[in-house]
């Protein structure tokens, strides 16, 4: 029979006497258990022998000499049966000795309902991760769709610009072709009347003219010749576009050139009430080396600008 039960080095408390205890339930933190027992044979108690075993923990019977107790620490959660057998002085063992079922309850965090909570939390976590992954996937898909839309818009814009550039190139090509056609026609149409003017001027200079008329005729001839050279240069589009318009180097008299320019514009200026007079500094040499045609063109343009400015006053 049991004579004493200690939990955590303290006597077991309860309404049931230890000697008639038929079951023992321990909490997870009641991990120090001591049991004392005795045989009901008082013939020679000092020669009584004992052996005990905790089924579920001990693999063999543990024999005792003169002790009458057992002690266990840190029992795991589960079902156990504490058995004790005794032998009297004649060494006859009582195989049907003491048998006490012992239940060690698991810790709250290791119970079935705790594992159920763990499973529920795991499911919630899995659902949360799944939703987060789906949300991230949706965001990535939305970003990819937005990026694809932007790419399509940029591509459409680029295609539109490319089409506009192509149309611009077509327009430029058409304009260049039209200009070339125009210049090709003018290269044949303009010199014809100019040659007529120059021919008639030459014929006119061969008639009986006074000095003033002959001077005017010479101005017309030189101006027509200069205009014909300028037209030829303008019509030579390939040289102008390539920057290969060449200047001639020839000796000419500056005074004659200036007199021609002034004589060409003096009558028109006189009609506007402007006297056009040329004065050359003595420091300027009378003969110069250069392109007289270009210089004549520059001087005529300057004189025309001056005449227009003074005519407005």
C-alpha atoms as one frame of an Amber mdcrd trajectory, in Angstrom:
protein
   0.000   0.000   0.000   1.042   3.621  -0.467   2.094   5.398   2.653   3.040
   8.825   1.245   3.021  10.809  -1.993   5.026  14.030  -2.383   4.741  16.511
  -5.256   7.504  19.063  -5.621   8.810  17.927  -2.233   5.444  18.701  -0.633
   2.894  16.157   0.674   0.020  15.448  -1.690  -3.066  17.378  -0.724  -6.559
  16.134  -1.382  -9.747  14.665   0.035  -8.695  11.093  -0.712  -6.284   9.322
   1.637  -3.023   8.226   0.090  -3.566   4.610   1.131  -6.793   4.303  -0.885
  -5.625   6.436  -3.857  -6.640   4.673  -7.081  -5.385   7.245  -9.646  -3.004
  10.180  -9.701  -3.156  13.109 -12.129  -0.230  15.514 -12.351   0.089  18.891
 -14.028   2.864  19.541 -16.565   4.876  21.574 -14.048   4.557  19.005 -11.206
   7.741  17.329 -12.331   9.087  15.995  -9.026   7.193  12.930  -7.750   8.062
  10.844  -4.681   6.138   7.726  -3.595   6.566   5.701  -0.410   5.022   2.284
   0.179   4.963  -0.595   2.669   3.919  -4.277   2.793   1.149  -5.496   5.113
   3.298  -8.344   6.451   4.483  -7.635   9.971   6.092 -11.059  10.668   9.555
  -9.610  10.229   9.191  -6.182   8.549  12.949  -5.632   8.442  13.361  -8.622
   6.101  10.653  -7.539   3.673  11.871  -6.878   0.125  10.477  -4.451  -2.464
  10.693  -3.854  -6.182   8.946  -1.173  -8.244   8.476  -0.247 -11.830   6.848
   2.695 -13.639   5.366   1.297 -16.815   5.871   3.713 -19.658   9.151   4.912
 -18.162  11.100   2.014 -16.569  11.982  -0.944 -18.761  12.771  -3.317 -15.843
  11.866  -3.842 -12.227  14.013  -1.897  -9.780  14.826  -3.893  -6.619  15.285
  -2.169  -3.261  17.246  -3.352  -0.266  15.969  -1.599   2.781  14.374   1.442
   1.117  10.623   1.801   0.635  10.248   4.638  -1.848  10.706   5.769  -5.447
  11.430   9.222  -6.910  10.880  10.507 -10.448  11.691  13.880 -12.016  10.752
  15.477 -15.327   8.196  12.916 -16.422   6.868  13.655 -19.879   3.187  14.029
 -20.624   1.457  10.679 -20.950  -0.092   7.676 -19.219   1.939   5.651 -16.672
   1.269   2.831 -14.215   3.296   2.681 -11.000   3.604  -0.898  -9.753   5.140
  -2.210  -6.544   5.612  -5.829  -5.487   6.890  -7.113  -2.143   8.359 -10.311
  -0.685   8.156 -11.412   2.929  10.947 -12.950   4.963  10.468 -16.285   3.176
  11.234 -14.542  -0.184   7.856 -15.209  -1.673   6.933 -12.310  -4.054   3.428
 -10.967  -4.218   2.981 -10.493  -7.971  -0.370  -8.769  -7.459   1.048  -5.884
  -5.565   0.296  -2.182  -5.711  -0.829  -0.691  -9.063  -1.427   3.086  -9.376
  -2.307   4.709 -12.734  -0.557   8.090 -13.134  -1.491  10.667 -15.758   0.845
  13.558 -16.518  -1.062  16.285 -18.300   0.652  18.046 -21.174   1.543  21.729
 -21.018  -1.232  24.016 -22.280   0.822  24.821 -25.379   1.100  21.083 -26.138
  -2.527  20.092 -25.806  -4.776  19.113 -28.698  -6.652  22.382 -28.592  -3.316
  24.253 -28.604  -2.291  22.329 -31.714  -5.696  23.150 -33.159  -5.023  26.830
 -32.529  -1.566  26.411 -34.082  -3.152  24.827 -37.126  -5.720  27.624 -37.352
  -2.977  30.245 -37.048  -0.949  28.427 -39.672  -3.973  28.426 -41.963  -4.555
  32.124 -41.336  -0.888  32.808 -42.011  -1.029  30.772 -45.198  -4.166  32.649
 -46.287  -2.506  35.981 -45.464   0.615  35.000 -47.413  -1.537  33.787 -50.276
  -3.489  37.039 -50.343  -0.315  39.076 -50.104   1.230  37.083 -52.922  -1.918
  37.551 -54.991  -1.911  41.275 -54.221   1.743  41.525 -55.191   1.002  39.559
 -58.348  -1.922  41.859 -59.167   0.276  44.902 -58.591   2.941  43.434 -60.843
   0.342  42.644 -63.495  -1.105  46.157 -63.197   2.379  47.644 -63.479   3.161
  45.427 -66.456  -0.134  46.403 -68.086   0.503  50.094 -67.403   4.025  49.736
 -68.762   2.706  47.946 -71.840   0.149  50.727 -72.320   2.883  53.361 -72.051
   5.031  51.407 -74.485   2.111  51.187 -76.905   1.458  54.908 -76.546   5.128
  55.745 -77.041   5.274  53.357 -79.993   2.189  54.955 -81.537   3.664  58.411
 -80.930   6.955  57.314 -82.462   5.157  55.834 -85.433   3.196  59.057 -85.845
   6.392  61.117 -85.684   8.043  58.742 -88.124   5.100  59.116 -90.476   5.285
  62.906 -90.094   9.020  62.853 -90.790   8.459  60.642 -93.795   5.750  63.003
 -95.018   8.089  65.941 -94.383  10.808  64.194 -96.365   8.323  63.578 -99.160
   7.275  67.239 -99.072  10.907  68.360 -99.058  11.685  66.041-101.939   8.695
  67.369-103.856   9.695  70.960-103.060  13.283  70.232-104.102  12.046  68.648
-107.318   9.748  71.612-107.962  12.607  74.018-107.306  14.879  72.055-109.601
  12.207  72.032-112.288  11.641  75.761-111.827  15.334  76.539-112.030  15.732
  74.260-115.020  12.945  76.135-116.818  14.268  79.518-115.758  17.748  78.582
-116.931  16.269  78.364-120.403  13.647  81.129-120.175  15.532  83.990-118.471
  18.736  84.131-120.565  16.678  84.456-123.775  15.154  87.899-123.016  18.385
  89.025-121.362  20.304  88.170-124.503  17.691  90.147-126.427  18.224  93.160
-124.179  21.977  92.885-124.511  21.722  92.495-128.323  19.420  95.489-128.742
  21.660  97.556-126.439  24.628  96.663-128.595  22.698  97.666-131.718  21.608
 100.882-130.044  25.196 101.763-129.169  26.091 101.460-132.872  23.671 104.263
-133.854  24.231 108.026-133.788  24.064 108.908-130.088  25.291 111.894-128.208
  27.707 111.427-125.340  25.003 111.326-122.679  22.901 108.765-124.536  25.964
 106.631-125.217  26.873 106.753-121.514  23.403 105.526-120.568  23.591 102.834
-123.215  26.906 101.601-121.841  25.421 101.481-118.317  22.496  99.402-119.635
  24.858  96.992-121.377  27.108  96.543-118.344  24.124  96.143-116.021  22.533
  93.577-118.319  25.805  91.669-118.473  26.154  91.768-114.696  22.550  90.641
-114.268  23.126  87.757-116.659  26.155  86.612-114.673  24.187  86.834-111.407
  21.316  84.863-112.898  23.721  82.206-114.097  25.172  81.925-110.597  21.725
  81.741-109.024  20.658  79.087-111.456  23.781  77.099-110.695  22.094  75.568
-107.654  24.571  72.768-107.173  27.421  75.213-106.601  25.439  77.347-104.177
  24.243  74.388-102.061  27.733  72.866-101.975  29.342  76.210-101.104  31.501
  76.082-104.201  30.579  79.419-105.753  33.946  80.666-107.033  35.117  84.278
-107.081  37.109  85.561-110.034  40.305  87.585-109.625  40.738  90.304-112.240
  42.090  93.829-112.369  39.390  96.506-112.634  39.060 100.268-112.182  37.168
 101.137-109.036  36.076 104.575-110.273  34.447 103.147-113.388  32.693 100.472
-111.309  31.315 103.040-108.841  30.230 105.370-111.659  28.323 102.497-113.253
  26.537 101.683-109.995  25.685 105.336-109.306  24.601 105.940-112.896  22.326
 102.888-112.714  20.423 104.130-109.644  20.804 107.929-109.978  17.738 108.456
-112.225  15.474 106.550-109.832  16.911 108.379-106.836  16.402 111.733-108.576
  12.722 110.955-108.973  12.549 110.558-105.183  14.336 113.865-104.614  17.606
 112.223-103.635  20.915 113.221-105.227  23.199 110.234-105.575  26.846 111.383
-105.610  30.002 109.210-105.450  33.225 110.375-103.792  36.363 108.206-103.672
  39.119 108.860-101.178  42.531 109.642-102.739  44.003 106.930-100.511  42.122
 104.253-102.449  44.189 102.882-105.358  42.547 103.341-108.751  43.069  99.718
-109.845  41.990  96.776-107.695  42.310  92.980-108.007  39.107  91.064-107.307
  35.690  90.015-108.514  34.219  93.162-109.997  30.868  91.438-110.600  30.386
  90.588-106.909  31.548  94.027-105.800  29.114  95.649-108.247  26.321  93.503
-106.807  27.168  94.522-103.244  27.374  98.233-104.111  24.085  98.176-106.004
  22.353  96.490-103.030  23.780  99.075-100.618  22.757 101.972-102.834  19.240
 100.566-103.158  18.958 100.302 -99.377  20.212 103.867 -98.935  17.787 105.169
-101.537  14.872 103.442 -99.832  15.844 104.839 -96.425  16.193 108.420 -97.634
  13.047 108.245 -99.726  10.983 107.538 -96.556  12.125 110.725 -94.822
